[in-house]
């Protein structure tokens, strides 16, 4: 267990409809308390009463953008975790709605370091670091001209 992590003793809300993803998140984030929710209604009920330090949201199948909006209204840092909705359009929408990061499920093994960045870096600095860290993955996913598309999103990041 990591003891000097900025995640230590934090409360992380993880929302996903895939139990194996939630199990892996709990395992990876053993230095903090992970609250698990598997659907929209349970998540809204939880967020009505509690303010976790960080929220991890799946975009698909749980109304993830509606939950992201709720997090933004409550000023809770939210991270998007997705596999099937990994598109430039959903990335842009996530940035516009105030997400602090947009992570592919293929990178779950690196979740701790990504979340540590979210908690310790400014919004713009975190997004720039995220794009740099995921450059190879994003090139493979979106094509080699993705950098141009991401640079065009920079004004969205700056305004948050």
C-alpha positions in Angstrom: 0.0 0.0 0.0 1.3 3.5 -1.0 1.3 5.8 2.1 2.6 9.0 0.6 0.1 9.3 -2.2 -2.1 12.4 -2.4 -4.9 9.8 -2.7 -4.2 8.5 0.8 -7.4 8.5 3.0 -9.4 10.2 0.2 -13.0 9.2 -0.6 -13.3 8.2 -4.3 -16.7 7.5 -5.9 -16.3 5.0 -8.7 -19.3 4.6 -11.0 -19.4 1.9 -13.7 -21.8 -0.8 -14.8 -18.9 -3.3 -15.2 -18.2 -5.1 -11.8 -14.8 -6.2 -13.0 -13.8 -2.6 -13.6 -15.0 -1.6 -10.2 -13.1 -4.5 -8.6 -9.9 -3.4 -10.3 -10.4 0.2 -9.3 -10.8 -0.9 -5.6 -7.7 -3.0 -5.9 -5.6 -0.2 -7.5 -6.9 2.4 -5.1 -6.2 0.6 -1.9 -4.8 3.7 -0.2 -8.2 5.4 -0.1 -11.8 4.6 0.5 -13.6 3.6 -2.8 -17.3 4.0 -2.8 -18.8 1.8 -5.6 -22.0 2.6 -7.5 -23.2 0.7 -10.5 -26.1 2.8 -11.8 -27.3 6.4 -12.3 -30.0 6.5 -9.6 -27.7 5.1 -6.8 -25.0 7.6 -7.8 -27.4 10.6 -7.7 -28.7 9.4 -4.3 -25.1 9.2 -3.0 -24.1 12.6 -4.5 -27.2 14.2 -3.0 -25.8 13.5 0.5 -22.0 13.2 0.1 -19.1 15.0 -1.4 -16.4 12.6 -2.3 -12.9 14.0 -2.9 -12.9 12.6 -6.5 -15.5 11.0 -8.8 -14.6 8.4 -11.5 -17.4 8.1 -14.1 -18.1 5.7 -16.9 -19.8 7.6 -19.7 -21.7 4.8 -21.3 -24.8 3.0 -19.9 -25.1 5.1 -16.7 -25.9 8.6 -18.1 -22.4 9.6 -17.4 -22.7 13.1 -18.9 -25.7 13.8 -16.6 -23.6 12.7 -13.7 -20.7 14.8 -14.9 -23.0 17.8 -14.9 -24.1 17.1 -11.4 -20.4 16.8 -10.3 -19.7 20.2 -12.0 -22.6 21.8 -10.2 -21.3 20.5 -6.9 -17.7 21.5 -7.9 -16.5 17.9 -7.4 -13.5 16.9 -9.5 -14.6 14.2 -12.0 -12.7 11.9 -14.2 -14.2 10.1 -17.2 -13.2 6.5 -17.6 -14.3 4.9 -20.8 -13.7 2.2 -23.4 -16.6 2.4 -25.9 -17.1 6.1 -25.9 -13.5 7.0 -26.6 -14.0 9.6 -29.4 -12.8 13.1 -30.0 -16.4 14.3 -29.7 -16.9 12.8 -26.2 -13.4 14.0 -25.2 -14.4 17.5 -26.2 -17.7 17.4 -24.5 -16.0 16.1 -21.3 -13.6 19.0 -21.3 -16.4 21.5 -22.0 -18.4 20.1 -19.1 -15.5 20.4 -16.7 -14.0 16.9 -16.5 -10.6 16.8 -14.9 -9.4 13.9 -17.1 -10.6 11.5 -19.7 -9.0 8.1 -19.3 -9.3 4.9 -21.4 -10.1 1.8 -19.5 -7.1 0.2 -21.2 -5.0 2.4 -18.8 -6.5 1.2 -15.6 -3.1 -0.1 -14.4 -1.9 3.5 -14.4 -5.0 4.8 -12.6 -3.2 5.8 -9.4 -0.7 8.1 -11.1 -3.4 9.7 -13.3 -5.6 10.4 -10.3 -2.7 11.8 -8.3 -2.1 14.3 -11.1 -5.8 15.3 -11.0 -5.5 16.0 -7.3 -2.1 17.8 -7.4 -2.0 19.7 -10.7 -4.0 22.6 -12.0 -6.7 22.0 -14.6 -4.7 23.0 -17.7 -1.4 21.5 -16.5 -3.2 18.2 -15.8 -4.8 18.0 -19.2 -1.5 18.9 -21.0 0.3 16.2 -19.0 -2.5 13.7 -19.7 -2.3 14.4 -23.5 1.5 13.9 -23.4 1.2 10.7 -21.4 -1.5 9.3 -23.6 0.0 10.5 -26.9 1.0 7.1 -28.3 -2.4 5.6 -27.2 -4.3 8.5 -28.7 -2.4 8.3 -31.9 -3.3 4.7 -32.2 -6.9 5.3 -31.4 -7.6 8.5 -33.3 -4.8 8.5 -35.9 -1.6 10.4 -36.1 -3.2 13.8 -36.7 -4.9 13.7 -33.3 -2.4 16.2 -31.9 -3.9 18.9 -34.1 -7.4 18.1 -32.8 -6.2 18.1 -29.2 -4.4 21.4 -29.7 -7.6 22.9 -31.0 -9.3 21.8 -27.7 -6.7 23.8 -25.7 -8.9 27.0 -25.4 -11.5 24.8 -23.7 -9.0 23.6 -21.2 -7.7 27.1 -20.5 -11.2 28.5 -19.7 -11.9 25.9 -16.9 
